[in-house]
Amino acid sequence: MAARPLRCRFGMHKWVLRHEPETEAYHECARCLKVRSPYPSPLATYE
Ligand SMILES: [Zn+2]
């Protein structure tokens, strides 16, 4: 498995807004493609 970008390993993702016609807008990391929920739980912990 390829190593993740160093900044992503530290939780410093490069969030970009994605929006597709059939889905809600969401944020995705431009480097590792991790998806972040646009509606995080109030109990969620932030990186
Ligand atoms: Zn990332």
mmCIF file of the protein (N, C-alpha, C, O) and its ligand, coordinates in Angstrom:
data_MODEL
# 
_entry.id   MODEL 
# 
loop_
_entity.id 
_entity.type 
_entity.pdbx_number_of_molecules 
1 polymer     1 
2 non-polymer 1 
# 
_entity_poly.entity_id                      1 
_entity_poly.type                           'polypeptide(L)' 
_entity_poly.nstd_linkage                   no 
_entity_poly.nstd_monomer                   no 
_entity_poly.pdbx_seq_one_letter_code       MAARPLRCRFGMHKWVLRHEPETEAYHECARCLKVRSPYPSPLATYE 
_entity_poly.pdbx_seq_one_letter_code_can   MAARPLRCRFGMHKWVLRHEPETEAYHECARCLKVRSPYPSPLATYE 
_entity_poly.pdbx_strand_id                 A 
# 
loop_
_entity_poly_seq.entity_id 
_entity_poly_seq.num 
_entity_poly_seq.mon_id 
_entity_poly_seq.hetero 
1 1  MET n 
1 2  ALA n 
1 3  ALA n 
1 4  ARG n 
1 5  PRO n 
1 6  LEU n 
1 7  ARG n 
1 8  CYS n 
1 9  ARG n 
1 10 PHE n 
1 11 GLY n 
1 12 MET n 
1 13 HIS n 
1 14 LYS n 
1 15 TRP n 
1 16 VAL n 
1 17 LEU n 
1 18 ARG n 
1 19 HIS n 
1 20 GLU n 
1 21 PRO n 
1 22 GLU n 
1 23 THR n 
1 24 GLU n 
1 25 ALA n 
1 26 TYR n 
1 27 HIS n 
1 28 GLU n 
1 29 CYS n 
1 30 ALA n 
1 31 ARG n 
1 32 CYS n 
1 33 LEU n 
1 34 LYS n 
1 35 VAL n 
1 36 ARG n 
1 37 SER n 
1 38 PRO n 
1 39 TYR n 
1 40 PRO n 
1 41 SER n 
1 42 PRO n 
1 43 LEU n 
1 44 ALA n 
1 45 THR n 
1 46 TYR n 
1 47 GLU n 
# 
loop_
_struct_asym.id 
_struct_asym.entity_id 
A 1 
B 2 
# 
loop_
_chem_comp.id 
_chem_comp.type 
_chem_comp.mon_nstd_flag 
ALA 'L-peptide linking' y 
ARG 'L-peptide linking' y 
CYS 'L-peptide linking' y 
GLU 'L-peptide linking' y 
GLY 'peptide linking'   y 
HIS 'L-peptide linking' y 
LEU 'L-peptide linking' y 
LYS 'L-peptide linking' y 
MET 'L-peptide linking' y 
PHE 'L-peptide linking' y 
PRO 'L-peptide linking' y 
SER 'L-peptide linking' y 
THR 'L-peptide linking' y 
TRP 'L-peptide linking' y 
TYR 'L-peptide linking' y 
VAL 'L-peptide linking' y 
ZN  non-polymer         . 
# 
_pdbx_entity_nonpoly.entity_id   2 
_pdbx_entity_nonpoly.name        ? 
_pdbx_entity_nonpoly.comp_id     ZN 
# 
_pdbx_nonpoly_scheme.asym_id         B 
_pdbx_nonpoly_scheme.entity_id       2 
_pdbx_nonpoly_scheme.mon_id          ZN 
_pdbx_nonpoly_scheme.ndb_seq_num     1 
_pdbx_nonpoly_scheme.pdb_seq_num     101 
_pdbx_nonpoly_scheme.auth_seq_num    101 
_pdbx_nonpoly_scheme.pdb_mon_id      ZN 
_pdbx_nonpoly_scheme.auth_mon_id     ZN 
_pdbx_nonpoly_scheme.pdb_strand_id   A 
_pdbx_nonpoly_scheme.pdb_ins_code    . 
# 
loop_
_atom_site.group_PDB 
_atom_site.id 
_atom_site.type_symbol 
_atom_site.label_atom_id 
_atom_site.label_alt_id 
_atom_site.label_comp_id 
_atom_site.label_asym_id 
_atom_site.label_entity_id 
_atom_site.label_seq_id 
_atom_site.pdbx_PDB_ins_code 
_atom_site.Cartn_x 
_atom_site.Cartn_y 
_atom_site.Cartn_z 
_atom_site.occupancy 
_atom_site.B_iso_or_equiv 
_atom_site.pdbx_formal_charge 
_atom_site.auth_seq_id 
_atom_site.auth_comp_id 
_atom_site.auth_asym_id 
_atom_site.auth_atom_id 
_atom_site.pdbx_PDB_model_num 
ATOM   1   N  N  . MET A 1 1  ? 0.849   -1.207 0.000  1.00 0.00 ? 1   MET A N  1 
ATOM   2   C  CA . MET A 1 1  ? 0.000   0.000  0.000  1.00 0.00 ? 1   MET A CA 1 
ATOM   3   C  C  . MET A 1 1  ? 0.876   1.246  0.000  1.00 0.00 ? 1   MET A C  1 
ATOM   4   O  O  . MET A 1 1  ? 1.869   1.324  0.724  1.00 0.00 ? 1   MET A O  1 
ATOM   5   N  N  . ALA A 1 2  ? 0.505   2.189  -0.798 1.00 0.00 ? 2   ALA A N  1 
ATOM   6   C  CA . ALA A 1 2  ? 1.302   3.411  -0.894 1.00 0.00 ? 2   ALA A CA 1 
ATOM   7   C  C  . ALA A 1 2  ? 1.192   4.225  0.394  1.00 0.00 ? 2   ALA A C  1 
ATOM   8   O  O  . ALA A 1 2  ? 0.149   4.246  1.046  1.00 0.00 ? 2   ALA A O  1 
ATOM   9   N  N  . ALA A 1 3  ? 2.254   4.872  0.732  1.00 0.00 ? 3   ALA A N  1 
ATOM   10  C  CA . ALA A 1 3  ? 2.246   5.705  1.928  1.00 0.00 ? 3   ALA A CA 1 
ATOM   11  C  C  . ALA A 1 3  ? 1.398   6.944  1.695  1.00 0.00 ? 3   ALA A C  1 
ATOM   12  O  O  . ALA A 1 3  ? 1.375   7.510  0.602  1.00 0.00 ? 3   ALA A O  1 
ATOM   13  N  N  . ARG A 1 4  ? 0.712   7.346  2.737  1.00 0.00 ? 4   ARG A N  1 
ATOM   14  C  CA . ARG A 1 4  ? -0.071  8.576  2.620  1.00 0.00 ? 4   ARG A CA 1 
ATOM   15  C  C  . ARG A 1 4  ? 0.860   9.776  2.590  1.00 0.00 ? 4   ARG A C  1 
ATOM   16  O  O  . ARG A 1 4  ? 1.977   9.727  3.104  1.00 0.00 ? 4   ARG A O  1 
ATOM   17  N  N  . PRO A 1 5  ? 0.378   10.858 1.977  1.00 0.00 ? 5   PRO A N  1 
ATOM   18  C  CA . PRO A 1 5  ? 1.163   12.096 2.042  1.00 0.00 ? 5   PRO A CA 1 
ATOM   19  C  C  . PRO A 1 5  ? 1.440   12.465 3.498  1.00 0.00 ? 5   PRO A C  1 
ATOM   20  O  O  . PRO A 1 5  ? 0.592   12.274 4.370  1.00 0.00 ? 5   PRO A O  1 
ATOM   21  N  N  . LEU A 1 6  ? 2.604   12.983 3.741  1.00 0.00 ? 6   LEU A N  1 
ATOM   22  C  CA . LEU A 1 6  ? 3.032   13.262 5.106  1.00 0.00 ? 6   LEU A CA 1 
ATOM   23  C  C  . LEU A 1 6  ? 2.060   14.162 5.850  1.00 0.00 ? 6   LEU A C  1 
ATOM   24  O  O  . LEU A 1 6  ? 1.737   13.908 7.010  1.00 0.00 ? 6   LEU A O  1 
ATOM   25  N  N  . ARG A 1 7  ? 1.600   15.198 5.198  1.00 0.00 ? 7   ARG A N  1 
ATOM   26  C  CA . ARG A 1 7  ? 0.695   16.129 5.881  1.00 0.00 ? 7   ARG A CA 1 
ATOM   27  C  C  . ARG A 1 7  ? -0.618  15.458 6.249  1.00 0.00 ? 7   ARG A C  1 
ATOM   28  O  O  . ARG A 1 7  ? -1.211  15.771 7.281  1.00 0.00 ? 7   ARG A O  1 
ATOM   29  N  N  . CYS A 1 8  ? -1.071  14.541 5.414  1.00 0.00 ? 8   CYS A N  1 
ATOM   30  C  CA . CYS A 1 8  ? -2.307  13.823 5.719  1.00 0.00 ? 8   CYS A CA 1 
ATOM   31  C  C  . CYS A 1 8  ? -2.120  12.942 6.942  1.00 0.00 ? 8   CYS A C  1 
ATOM   32  O  O  . CYS A 1 8  ? -3.050  12.770 7.730  1.00 0.00 ? 8   CYS A O  1 
ATOM   33  N  N  . ARG A 1 9  ? -0.943  12.388 7.107  1.00 0.00 ? 9   ARG A N  1 
ATOM   34  C  CA . ARG A 1 9  ? -0.681  11.550 8.279  1.00 0.00 ? 9   ARG A CA 1 
ATOM   35  C  C  . ARG A 1 9  ? -0.767  12.378 9.546  1.00 0.00 ? 9   ARG A C  1 
ATOM   36  O  O  . ARG A 1 9  ? -1.029  11.841 10.623 1.00 0.00 ? 9   ARG A O  1 
ATOM   37  N  N  . PHE A 1 10 ? -0.554  13.651 9.433  1.00 0.00 ? 10  PHE A N  1 
ATOM   38  C  CA . PHE A 1 10 ? -0.663  14.539 10.586 1.00 0.00 ? 10  PHE A CA 1 
ATOM   39  C  C  . PHE A 1 10 ? -2.044  15.166 10.685 1.00 0.00 ? 10  PHE A C  1 
ATOM   40  O  O  . PHE A 1 10 ? -2.277  16.025 11.536 1.00 0.00 ? 10  PHE A O  1 
ATOM   41  N  N  . GLY A 1 11 ? -2.967  14.741 9.819  1.00 0.00 ? 11  GLY A N  1 
ATOM   42  C  CA . GLY A 1 11 ? -4.324  15.269 9.870  1.00 0.00 ? 11  GLY A CA 1 
ATOM   43  C  C  . GLY A 1 11 ? -4.471  16.598 9.168  1.00 0.00 ? 11  GLY A C  1 
ATOM   44  O  O  . GLY A 1 11 ? -5.496  17.266 9.297  1.00 0.00 ? 11  GLY A O  1 
ATOM   45  N  N  . MET A 1 12 ? -3.452  16.983 8.426  1.00 0.00 ? 12  MET A N  1 
ATOM   46  C  CA . MET A 1 12 ? -3.496  18.267 7.710  1.00 0.00 ? 12  MET A CA 1 
ATOM   47  C  C  . MET A 1 12 ? -3.922  18.011 6.268  1.00 0.00 ? 12  MET A C  1 
ATOM   48  O  O  . MET A 1 12 ? -3.130  18.134 5.333  1.00 0.00 ? 12  MET A O  1 
ATOM   49  N  N  . HIS A 1 13 ? -5.190  17.653 6.118  1.00 0.00 ? 13  HIS A N  1 
ATOM   50  C  CA . HIS A 1 13 ? -5.679  17.351 4.784  1.00 0.00 ? 13  HIS A CA 1 
ATOM   51  C  C  . HIS A 1 13 ? -5.926  18.634 4.005  1.00 0.00 ? 13  HIS A C  1 
ATOM   52  O  O  . HIS A 1 13 ? -6.151  19.705 4.569  1.00 0.00 ? 13  HIS A O  1 
ATOM   53  N  N  . LYS A 1 14 ? -5.876  18.485 2.707  1.00 0.00 ? 14  LYS A N  1 
ATOM   54  C  CA . LYS A 1 14 ? -6.180  19.612 1.834  1.00 0.00 ? 14  LYS A CA 1 
ATOM   55  C  C  . LYS A 1 14 ? -7.615  19.451 1.348  1.00 0.00 ? 14  LYS A C  1 
ATOM   56  O  O  . LYS A 1 14 ? -7.867  18.850 0.304  1.00 0.00 ? 14  LYS A O  1 
ATOM   57  N  N  . TRP A 1 15 ? -8.551  19.999 2.122  1.00 0.00 ? 15  TRP A N  1 
ATOM   58  C  CA . TRP A 1 15 ? -9.959  19.809 1.805  1.00 0.00 ? 15  TRP A CA 1 
ATOM   59  C  C  . TRP A 1 15 ? -10.372 20.665 0.615  1.00 0.00 ? 15  TRP A C  1 
ATOM   60  O  O  . TRP A 1 15 ? -10.110 21.866 0.561  1.00 0.00 ? 15  TRP A O  1 
ATOM   61  N  N  . VAL A 1 16 ? -11.020 20.011 -0.327 1.00 0.00 ? 16  VAL A N  1 
ATOM   62  C  CA . VAL A 1 16 ? -11.583 20.729 -1.470 1.00 0.00 ? 16  VAL A CA 1 
ATOM   63  C  C  . VAL A 1 16 ? -13.062 20.370 -1.560 1.00 0.00 ? 16  VAL A C  1 
ATOM   64  O  O  . VAL A 1 16 ? -13.452 19.250 -1.229 1.00 0.00 ? 16  VAL A O  1 
ATOM   65  N  N  . LEU A 1 17 ? -13.869 21.298 -1.998 1.00 0.00 ? 17  LEU A N  1 
ATOM   66  C  CA . LEU A 1 17 ? -15.302 21.063 -2.073 1.00 0.00 ? 17  LEU A CA 1 
ATOM   67  C  C  . LEU A 1 17 ? -15.655 20.328 -3.355 1.00 0.00 ? 17  LEU A C  1 
ATOM   68  O  O  . LEU A 1 17 ? -15.317 20.757 -4.459 1.00 0.00 ? 17  LEU A O  1 
ATOM   69  N  N  . ARG A 1 18 ? -16.340 19.215 -3.176 1.00 0.00 ? 18  ARG A N  1 
ATOM   70  C  CA . ARG A 1 18 ? -16.835 18.453 -4.329 1.00 0.00 ? 18  ARG A CA 1 
ATOM   71  C  C  . ARG A 1 18 ? -18.340 18.607 -4.375 1.00 0.00 ? 18  ARG A C  1 
ATOM   72  O  O  . ARG A 1 18 ? -19.001 18.679 -3.339 1.00 0.00 ? 18  ARG A O  1 
ATOM   73  N  N  . HIS A 1 19 ? -18.867 18.655 -5.557 1.00 0.00 ? 19  HIS A N  1 
ATOM   74  C  CA . HIS A 1 19 ? -20.317 18.723 -5.681 1.00 0.00 ? 19  HIS A CA 1 
ATOM   75  C  C  . HIS A 1 19 ? -20.738 18.021 -6.957 1.00 0.00 ? 19  HIS A C  1 
ATOM   76  O  O  . HIS A 1 19 ? -20.337 18.383 -8.063 1.00 0.00 ? 19  HIS A O  1 
ATOM   77  N  N  . GLU A 1 20 ? -21.561 17.004 -6.763 1.00 0.00 ? 20  GLU A N  1 
ATOM   78  C  CA . GLU A 1 20 ? -22.057 16.266 -7.908 1.00 0.00 ? 20  GLU A CA 1 
ATOM   79  C  C  . GLU A 1 20 ? -23.571 16.397 -7.936 1.00 0.00 ? 20  GLU A C  1 
ATOM   80  O  O  . GLU A 1 20 ? -24.202 16.526 -6.887 1.00 0.00 ? 20  GLU A O  1 
ATOM   81  N  N  . PRO A 1 21 ? -24.160 16.363 -9.126 1.00 0.00 ? 21  PRO A N  1 
ATOM   82  C  CA . PRO A 1 21 ? -25.597 16.649 -9.273 1.00 0.00 ? 21  PRO A CA 1 
ATOM   83  C  C  . PRO A 1 21 ? -26.484 15.806 -8.373 1.00 0.00 ? 21  PRO A C  1 
ATOM   84  O  O  . PRO A 1 21 ? -27.484 16.304 -7.857 1.00 0.00 ? 21  PRO A O  1 
ATOM   85  N  N  . GLU A 1 22 ? -26.141 14.550 -8.175 1.00 0.00 ? 22  GLU A N  1 
ATOM   86  C  CA . GLU A 1 22 ? -27.032 13.665 -7.429 1.00 0.00 ? 22  GLU A CA 1 
ATOM   87  C  C  . GLU A 1 22 ? -26.688 13.550 -5.949 1.00 0.00 ? 22  GLU A C  1 
ATOM   88  O  O  . GLU A 1 22 ? -27.328 12.792 -5.219 1.00 0.00 ? 22  GLU A O  1 
ATOM   89  N  N  . THR A 1 23 ? -25.686 14.295 -5.505 1.00 0.00 ? 23  THR A N  1 
ATOM   90  C  CA . THR A 1 23 ? -25.286 14.163 -4.106 1.00 0.00 ? 23  THR A CA 1 
ATOM   91  C  C  . THR A 1 23 ? -25.176 15.528 -3.453 1.00 0.00 ? 23  THR A C  1 
ATOM   92  O  O  . THR A 1 23 ? -25.150 16.566 -4.113 1.00 0.00 ? 23  THR A O  1 
ATOM   93  N  N  . GLU A 1 24 ? -25.114 15.485 -2.147 1.00 0.00 ? 24  GLU A N  1 
ATOM   94  C  CA . GLU A 1 24 ? -24.831 16.702 -1.400 1.00 0.00 ? 24  GLU A CA 1 
ATOM   95  C  C  . GLU A 1 24 ? -23.375 17.088 -1.626 1.00 0.00 ? 24  GLU A C  1 
ATOM   96  O  O  . GLU A 1 24 ? -22.534 16.250 -1.951 1.00 0.00 ? 24  GLU A O  1 
ATOM   97  N  N  . ALA A 1 25 ? -23.106 18.348 -1.451 1.00 0.00 ? 25  ALA A N  1 
ATOM   98  C  CA . ALA A 1 25 ? -21.721 18.776 -1.523 1.00 0.00 ? 25  ALA A CA 1 
ATOM   99  C  C  . ALA A 1 25 ? -20.945 18.170 -0.353 1.00 0.00 ? 25  ALA A C  1 
ATOM   100 O  O  . ALA A 1 25 ? -21.482 17.985 0.739  1.00 0.00 ? 25  ALA A O  1 
ATOM   101 N  N  . TYR A 1 26 ? -19.704 17.874 -0.601 1.00 0.00 ? 26  TYR A N  1 
ATOM   102 C  CA . TYR A 1 26 ? -18.896 17.306 0.473  1.00 0.00 ? 26  TYR A CA 1 
ATOM   103 C  C  . TYR A 1 26 ? -17.452 17.719 0.260  1.00 0.00 ? 26  TYR A C  1 
ATOM   104 O  O  . TYR A 1 26 ? -17.065 18.159 -0.823 1.00 0.00 ? 26  TYR A O  1 
ATOM   105 N  N  . HIS A 1 27 ? -16.671 17.572 1.302  1.00 0.00 ? 27  HIS A N  1 
ATOM   106 C  CA . HIS A 1 27 ? -15.262 17.903 1.212  1.00 0.00 ? 27  HIS A CA 1 
ATOM   107 C  C  . HIS A 1 27 ? -14.432 16.632 1.061  1.00 0.00 ? 27  HIS A C  1 
ATOM   108 O  O  . HIS A 1 27 ? -14.673 15.619 1.718  1.00 0.00 ? 27  HIS A O  1 
ATOM   109 N  N  . GLU A 1 28 ? -13.475 16.722 0.194  1.00 0.00 ? 28  GLU A N  1 
ATOM   110 C  CA . GLU A 1 28 ? -12.594 15.593 -0.073 1.00 0.00 ? 28  GLU A CA 1 
ATOM   111 C  C  . GLU A 1 28 ? -11.160 16.097 -0.052 1.00 0.00 ? 28  GLU A C  1 
ATOM   112 O  O  . GLU A 1 28 ? -10.872 17.208 -0.497 1.00 0.00 ? 28  GLU A O  1 
ATOM   113 N  N  . CYS A 1 29 ? -10.272 15.273 0.464  1.00 0.00 ? 29  CYS A N  1 
ATOM   114 C  CA . CYS A 1 29 ? -8.870  15.667 0.481  1.00 0.00 ? 29  CYS A CA 1 
ATOM   115 C  C  . CYS A 1 29 ? -8.277  15.515 -0.911 1.00 0.00 ? 29  CYS A C  1 
ATOM   116 O  O  . CYS A 1 29 ? -8.402  14.459 -1.531 1.00 0.00 ? 29  CYS A O  1 
ATOM   117 N  N  . ALA A 1 30 ? -7.638  16.556 -1.397 1.00 0.00 ? 30  ALA A N  1 
ATOM   118 C  CA . ALA A 1 30 ? -7.071  16.539 -2.741 1.00 0.00 ? 30  ALA A CA 1 
ATOM   119 C  C  . ALA A 1 30 ? -5.876  15.592 -2.837 1.00 0.00 ? 30  ALA A C  1 
ATOM   120 O  O  . ALA A 1 30 ? -5.493  15.169 -3.928 1.00 0.00 ? 30  ALA A O  1 
ATOM   121 N  N  . ARG A 1 31 ? -5.300  15.269 -1.699 1.00 0.00 ? 31  ARG A N  1 
ATOM   122 C  CA . ARG A 1 31 ? -4.107  14.417 -1.734 1.00 0.00 ? 31  ARG A CA 1 
ATOM   123 C  C  . ARG A 1 31 ? -4.425  12.946 -1.506 1.00 0.00 ? 31  ARG A C  1 
ATOM   124 O  O  . ARG A 1 31 ? -3.992  12.089 -2.277 1.00 0.00 ? 31  ARG A O  1 
ATOM   125 N  N  . CYS A 1 32 ? -5.184  12.646 -0.443 1.00 0.00 ? 32  CYS A N  1 
ATOM   126 C  CA . CYS A 1 32 ? -5.423  11.231 -0.120 1.00 0.00 ? 32  CYS A CA 1 
ATOM   127 C  C  . CYS A 1 32 ? -6.854  10.804 -0.420 1.00 0.00 ? 32  CYS A C  1 
ATOM   128 O  O  . CYS A 1 32 ? -7.191  9.631  -0.263 1.00 0.00 ? 32  CYS A O  1 
ATOM   129 N  N  . LEU A 1 33 ? -7.697  11.735 -0.848 1.00 0.00 ? 33  LEU A N  1 
ATOM   130 C  CA . LEU A 1 33 ? -9.066  11.456 -1.257 1.00 0.00 ? 33  LEU A CA 1 
ATOM   131 C  C  . LEU A 1 33 ? -9.964  11.025 -0.106 1.00 0.00 ? 33  LEU A C  1 
ATOM   132 O  O  . LEU A 1 33 ? -11.025 10.440 -0.323 1.00 0.00 ? 33  LEU A O  1 
ATOM   133 N  N  . LYS A 1 34 ? -9.539  11.314 1.104  1.00 0.00 ? 34  LYS A N  1 
ATOM   134 C  CA . LYS A 1 34 ? -10.399 11.048 2.246  1.00 0.00 ? 34  LYS A CA 1 
ATOM   135 C  C  . LYS A 1 34 ? -11.595 11.991 2.180  1.00 0.00 ? 34  LYS A C  1 
ATOM   136 O  O  . LYS A 1 34 ? -11.462 13.164 1.833  1.00 0.00 ? 34  LYS A O  1 
ATOM   137 N  N  . VAL A 1 35 ? -12.759 11.457 2.520  1.00 0.00 ? 35  VAL A N  1 
ATOM   138 C  CA . VAL A 1 35 ? -13.977 12.262 2.481  1.00 0.00 ? 35  VAL A CA 1 
ATOM   139 C  C  . VAL A 1 35 ? -14.343 12.698 3.891  1.00 0.00 ? 35  VAL A C  1 
ATOM   140 O  O  . VAL A 1 35 ? -14.312 11.904 4.831  1.00 0.00 ? 35  VAL A O  1 
ATOM   141 N  N  . ARG A 1 36 ? -14.685 13.960 4.021  1.00 0.00 ? 36  ARG A N  1 
ATOM   142 C  CA . ARG A 1 36 ? -15.128 14.489 5.308  1.00 0.00 ? 36  ARG A CA 1 
ATOM   143 C  C  . ARG A 1 36 ? -16.619 14.767 5.229  1.00 0.00 ? 36  ARG A C  1 
ATOM   144 O  O  . ARG A 1 36 ? -17.089 15.392 4.279  1.00 0.00 ? 36  ARG A O  1 
ATOM   145 N  N  . SER A 1 37 ? -17.349 14.314 6.207  1.00 0.00 ? 37  SER A N  1 
ATOM   146 C  CA . SER A 1 37 ? -18.782 14.560 6.227  1.00 0.00 ? 37  SER A CA 1 
ATOM   147 C  C  . SER A 1 37 ? -19.066 16.050 6.351  1.00 0.00 ? 37  SER A C  1 
ATOM   148 O  O  . SER A 1 37 ? -18.444 16.732 7.165  1.00 0.00 ? 37  SER A O  1 
ATOM   149 N  N  . PRO A 1 38 ? -20.001 16.563 5.552  1.00 0.00 ? 38  PRO A N  1 
ATOM   150 C  CA . PRO A 1 38 ? -20.354 17.980 5.657  1.00 0.00 ? 38  PRO A CA 1 
ATOM   151 C  C  . PRO A 1 38 ? -21.185 18.271 6.896  1.00 0.00 ? 38  PRO A C  1 
ATOM   152 O  O  . PRO A 1 38 ? -21.335 19.424 7.301  1.00 0.00 ? 38  PRO A O  1 
ATOM   153 N  N  . TYR A 1 39 ? -21.725 17.210 7.495  1.00 0.00 ? 39  TYR A N  1 
ATOM   154 C  CA . TYR A 1 39 ? -22.544 17.407 8.684  1.00 0.00 ? 39  TYR A CA 1 
ATOM   155 C  C  . TYR A 1 39 ? -22.022 16.533 9.814  1.00 0.00 ? 39  TYR A C  1 
ATOM   156 O  O  . TYR A 1 39 ? -22.624 15.508 10.134 1.00 0.00 ? 39  TYR A O  1 
ATOM   157 N  N  . PRO A 1 40 ? -20.930 16.921 10.408 1.00 0.00 ? 40  PRO A N  1 
ATOM   158 C  CA . PRO A 1 40 ? -20.316 16.091 11.446 1.00 0.00 ? 40  PRO A CA 1 
ATOM   159 C  C  . PRO A 1 40 ? -21.178 16.051 12.701 1.00 0.00 ? 40  PRO A C  1 
ATOM   160 O  O  . PRO A 1 40 ? -21.897 17.000 13.013 1.00 0.00 ? 40  PRO A O  1 
ATOM   161 N  N  . SER A 1 41 ? -21.093 14.957 13.394 1.00 0.00 ? 41  SER A N  1 
ATOM   162 C  CA . SER A 1 41 ? -21.806 14.833 14.662 1.00 0.00 ? 41  SER A CA 1 
ATOM   163 C  C  . SER A 1 41 ? -21.268 15.843 15.661 1.00 0.00 ? 41  SER A C  1 
ATOM   164 O  O  . SER A 1 41 ? -20.076 16.150 15.659 1.00 0.00 ? 41  SER A O  1 
ATOM   165 N  N  . PRO A 1 42 ? -22.153 16.367 16.524 1.00 0.00 ? 42  PRO A N  1 
ATOM   166 C  CA . PRO A 1 42 ? -21.677 17.288 17.574 1.00 0.00 ? 42  PRO A CA 1 
ATOM   167 C  C  . PRO A 1 42 ? -20.661 16.629 18.489 1.00 0.00 ? 42  PRO A C  1 
ATOM   168 O  O  . PRO A 1 42 ? -19.857 17.302 19.134 1.00 0.00 ? 42  PRO A O  1 
ATOM   169 N  N  . LEU A 1 43 ? -20.708 15.302 18.536 1.00 0.00 ? 43  LEU A N  1 
ATOM   170 C  CA . LEU A 1 43 ? -19.785 14.583 19.412 1.00 0.00 ? 43  LEU A CA 1 
ATOM   171 C  C  . LEU A 1 43 ? -18.506 14.199 18.693 1.00 0.00 ? 43  LEU A C  1 
ATOM   172 O  O  . LEU A 1 43 ? -17.603 13.616 19.293 1.00 0.00 ? 43  LEU A O  1 
ATOM   173 N  N  . ALA A 1 44 ? -18.424 14.519 17.417 1.00 0.00 ? 44  ALA A N  1 
ATOM   174 C  CA . ALA A 1 44 ? -17.242 14.121 16.667 1.00 0.00 ? 44  ALA A CA 1 
ATOM   175 C  C  . ALA A 1 44 ? -16.016 14.885 17.152 1.00 0.00 ? 44  ALA A C  1 
ATOM   176 O  O  . ALA A 1 44 ? -16.108 16.035 17.584 1.00 0.00 ? 44  ALA A O  1 
ATOM   177 N  N  . THR A 1 45 ? -14.885 14.230 17.072 1.00 0.00 ? 45  THR A N  1 
ATOM   178 C  CA . THR A 1 45 ? -13.649 14.907 17.404 1.00 0.00 ? 45  THR A CA 1 
ATOM   179 C  C  . THR A 1 45 ? -12.987 15.383 16.121 1.00 0.00 ? 45  THR A C  1 
ATOM   180 O  O  . THR A 1 45 ? -12.984 14.670 15.117 1.00 0.00 ? 45  THR A O  1 
ATOM   181 N  N  . TYR A 1 46 ? -12.446 16.547 16.152 1.00 0.00 ? 46  TYR A N  1 
ATOM   182 C  CA . TYR A 1 46 ? -11.813 17.098 14.967 1.00 0.00 ? 46  TYR A CA 1 
ATOM   183 C  C  . TYR A 1 46 ? -10.324 16.822 14.965 1.00 0.00 ? 46  TYR A C  1 
ATOM   184 O  O  . TYR A 1 46 ? -9.659  16.855 16.001 1.00 0.00 ? 46  TYR A O  1 
ATOM   185 N  N  . GLU A 1 47 ? -9.828  16.555 13.792 1.00 0.00 ? 47  GLU A N  1 
ATOM   186 C  CA . GLU A 1 47 ? -8.404  16.265 13.691 1.00 0.00 ? 47  GLU A CA 1 
ATOM   187 C  C  . GLU A 1 47 ? -7.595  17.545 13.714 1.00 0.00 ? 47  GLU A C  1 
ATOM   188 O  O  . GLU A 1 47 ? -6.367  17.500 13.639 1.00 0.00 ? 47  GLU A O  1 
HETATM 189 ZN ZN . ZN  B 2 .  ? -5.509  13.889 3.047  1.00 0.00 2 101 ZN  A ZN 1 
# 
